[in-house]
Amino acid sequence: TKSSSKSNNDRKGTKKLTPREAERAKKQLLQRYGGDIQSGTQERIQNSLSSLPAPLQEAAKLYKEITQFEALIAPMTPADRNRL
């Protein structure tokens, strides 16, 4: 078998972009997302969530709250977590 330590550039379908190609790709992304990739992505996520049935919307909301809480307590020591 081949070594798994190859760089991403050696994998099928990937290539390193030149600075000019990278700048062009960035401009295309900004145009596609209306100039702001983050808000465009957030808007698409929100639209997708809004189109779900109510029970799935509630499940997605709970999942988001749980993952945010877990991220907040992850750096805490076990003693700190026990005091919550």
Backbone as CSV, one residue per row, in Angstrom:
resi,resn,N_x,N_y,N_z,CA_x,CA_y,CA_z,C_x,C_y,C_z
1,THR,0.840,-1.195,0.000,0.000,0.000,0.000,0.873,1.241,0.000
2,LYS,0.283,2.332,-0.433,1.018,3.596,-0.467,1.027,4.233,0.904
3,SER,2.026,5.018,1.147,2.170,5.701,2.434,1.058,6.720,2.606
4,SER,0.511,6.793,3.817,-0.552,7.758,4.092,0.010,9.115,4.478
5,SER,1.325,9.261,4.435,1.940,10.516,4.841,2.128,11.477,3.674
6,LYS,1.523,11.159,2.526,1.625,12.061,1.386,0.902,13.369,1.675
7,SER,1.367,14.429,1.065,0.724,15.727,1.263,-0.599,15.776,0.524
8,ASN,-1.395,16.787,0.844,-2.686,16.951,0.178,-2.531,17.152,-1.325
9,ASN,-1.401,17.716,-1.741,-1.199,17.971,-3.160,-1.013,16.681,-3.947
10,ASP,-0.644,15.585,-3.304,-0.448,14.326,-3.981,-1.748,13.542,-4.112
11,ARG,-2.775,13.946,-3.441,-4.048,13.228,-3.497,-4.763,13.534,-4.795
12,LYS,-5.504,12.555,-5.248,-6.230,12.705,-6.501,-7.238,13.850,-6.402
13,GLY,-7.247,14.714,-7.407,-8.235,15.779,-7.476,-7.873,17.051,-6.725
14,THR,-6.719,17.119,-6.109,-6.323,18.340,-5.415,-5.050,18.879,-6.035
15,LYS,-4.927,20.189,-6.004,-3.695,20.807,-6.489,-3.486,22.105,-5.745
16,LYS,-2.259,22.512,-5.668,-1.926,23.766,-5.001,-2.202,24.908,-5.974
17,LEU,-2.936,25.892,-5.501,-3.265,27.040,-6.335,-2.116,28.041,-6.326
18,THR,-1.929,28.659,-7.455,-0.980,29.769,-7.499,-1.632,30.945,-6.779
19,PRO,-0.855,31.931,-6.356,-1.472,33.099,-5.696,-2.538,33.767,-6.564
20,ARG,-2.307,33.817,-7.864,-3.292,34.433,-8.766,-4.573,33.611,-8.806
21,GLU,-4.446,32.283,-8.887,-5.619,31.409,-8.899,-6.367,31.490,-7.575
22,ALA,-5.632,31.581,-6.487,-6.260,31.682,-5.167,-7.056,32.977,-5.049
23,GLU,-6.496,34.064,-5.544,-7.200,35.350,-5.497,-8.459,35.306,-6.358
24,ARG,-8.372,34.677,-7.527,-9.528,34.547,-8.404,-10.610,33.699,-7.741
25,ALA,-10.202,32.599,-7.109,-11.167,31.734,-6.425,-11.839,32.479,-5.280
26,LYS,-11.068,33.270,-4.556,-11.627,34.058,-3.445,-12.659,35.059,-3.966
27,LYS,-12.347,35.730,-5.062,-13.291,36.694,-5.644,-14.580,36.000,-6.082
28,GLN,-14.441,34.806,-6.679,-15.620,34.056,-7.112,-16.488,33.669,-5.916
29,LEU,-15.850,33.258,-4.828,-16.600,32.908,-3.616,-17.322,34.126,-3.053
30,LEU,-16.632,35.251,-3.005,-17.256,36.468,-2.482,-18.446,36.882,-3.335
31,GLN,-18.337,36.748,-4.645,-19.467,37.071,-5.520,-20.626,36.119,-5.272
32,ARG,-20.309,34.839,-5.143,-21.343,33.823,-4.939,-22.086,34.047,-3.632
33,TYR,-21.381,34.477,-2.590,-21.993,34.648,-1.276,-22.356,36.091,-0.973
34,GLY,-22.418,36.932,-1.978,-22.854,38.304,-1.780,-21.850,39.173,-1.050
35,GLY,-20.575,38.853,-1.149,-19.538,39.679,-0.547,-19.178,39.301,0.866
36,ASP,-19.941,38.447,1.498,-19.658,38.057,2.881,-19.922,36.565,3.036
37,ILE,-18.859,35.785,3.016,-18.995,34.328,3.055,-19.681,33.885,4.339
38,GLN,-19.300,34.468,5.464,-19.872,34.039,6.750,-21.377,34.275,6.800
39,SER,-21.822,35.466,6.450,-23.269,35.736,6.529,-24.018,34.950,5.468
40,GLY,-23.410,34.735,4.300,-24.054,33.924,3.267,-24.237,32.494,3.724
41,THR,-23.208,31.954,4.369,-23.288,30.597,4.891,-24.334,30.507,5.991
42,GLN,-24.323,31.470,6.901,-25.291,31.481,7.993,-26.715,31.587,7.464
43,GLU,-26.896,32.392,6.433,-28.233,32.540,5.835,-28.707,31.226,5.213
44,ARG,-27.807,30.519,4.517,-28.187,29.235,3.914,-28.523,28.212,4.990
45,ILE,-27.752,28.199,6.071,-28.028,27.270,7.172,-29.395,27.588,7.781
46,GLN,-29.646,28.866,8.034,-30.914,29.268,8.644,-32.093,28.924,7.742
47,ASN,-31.939,29.142,6.449,-33.015,28.793,5.509,-33.277,27.295,5.506
48,SER,-32.205,26.511,5.563,-32.371,25.055,5.586,-33.060,24.608,6.868
49,LEU,-32.649,25.182,7.993,-33.277,24.824,9.267,-34.746,25.224,9.291
50,SER,-35.059,26.370,8.731,-36.443,26.851,8.719,-37.351,25.971,7.871
51,SER,-36.763,25.289,6.901,-37.590,24.455,6.026,-37.863,23.074,6.625
52,LEU,-37.230,22.764,7.760,-37.446,21.464,8.404,-38.791,21.429,9.128
53,PRO,-39.367,20.235,9.320,-40.576,20.113,10.141,-40.276,20.570,11.581
54,ALA,-41.295,21.025,12.280,-41.130,21.585,13.634,-40.354,20.673,14.592
55,PRO,-40.625,19.361,14.639,-39.861,18.516,15.562,-38.361,18.482,15.249
56,LEU,-38.018,18.506,13.965,-36.607,18.511,13.598,-35.965,19.865,13.880
57,GLN,-36.727,20.942,13.740,-36.212,22.266,14.100,-35.872,22.305,15.587
58,GLU,-36.760,21.748,16.407,-36.529,21.707,17.855,-35.305,20.861,18.174
59,ALA,-35.159,19.725,17.500,-33.997,18.859,17.720,-32.706,19.586,17.332
60,ALA,-32.723,20.305,16.227,-31.541,21.056,15.791,-31.192,22.150,16.796
61,LYS,-32.220,22.807,17.328,-31.994,23.860,18.325,-31.368,23.272,19.593
62,LEU,-31.894,22.157,20.048,-31.346,21.509,21.243,-29.914,21.037,21.008
63,TYR,-29.661,20.474,19.838,-28.306,20.024,19.507,-27.322,21.197,19.541
64,LYS,-27.726,22.321,18.983,-26.865,23.509,18.975,-26.569,23.970,20.402
65,GLU,-27.597,23.994,21.242,-27.412,24.421,22.629,-26.484,23.470,23.386
66,ILE,-26.652,22.180,23.156,-25.813,21.190,23.841,-24.363,21.318,23.400
67,THR,-24.132,21.448,22.101,-22.751,21.532,21.621,-22.090,22.824,22.090
68,GLN,-22.843,23.920,22.170,-22.278,25.170,22.685,-21.921,25.021,24.159
69,PHE,-22.799,24.387,24.927,-22.534,24.181,26.351,-21.307,23.295,26.536
70,GLU,-21.235,22.203,25.779,-20.093,21.305,25.885,-18.790,22.007,25.533
71,ALA,-18.832,22.897,24.547,-17.630,23.645,24.177,-17.198,24.580,25.304
72,LEU,-18.169,25.123,26.022,-17.844,26.025,27.135,-17.244,25.281,28.326
73,ILE,-17.724,24.069,28.580,-17.234,23.357,29.763,-16.019,22.479,29.469
74,ALA,-15.695,22.280,28.209,-14.567,21.404,27.849,-13.256,21.819,28.518
75,PRO,-12.923,23.112,28.581,-11.649,23.475,29.200,-11.665,23.443,30.739
76,MET,-12.821,23.209,31.319,-12.935,23.206,32.780,-12.332,21.933,33.383
77,THR,-11.884,22.064,34.613,-11.419,20.884,35.343,-12.644,20.101,35.818
78,PRO,-12.473,18.824,36.140,-13.612,18.052,36.652,-14.227,18.685,37.902
79,ALA,-13.405,19.265,38.758,-13.940,19.908,39.964,-14.823,21.097,39.605
80,ASP,-14.389,21.886,38.608,-15.202,23.018,38.161,-16.534,22.544,37.591
81,ARG,-16.496,21.463,36.826,-17.737,20.926,36.239,-18.688,20.441,37.323
82,ASN,-18.151,19.831,38.367,-18.992,19.355,39.443,-19.682,20.483,40.189
83,ARG,-19.098,21.677,40.198,-19.686,22.817,40.880,-20.819,23.438,40.083
84,LEU,-20.985,23.074,38.834,-22.049,23.664,38.010,-23.425,23.321,38.513
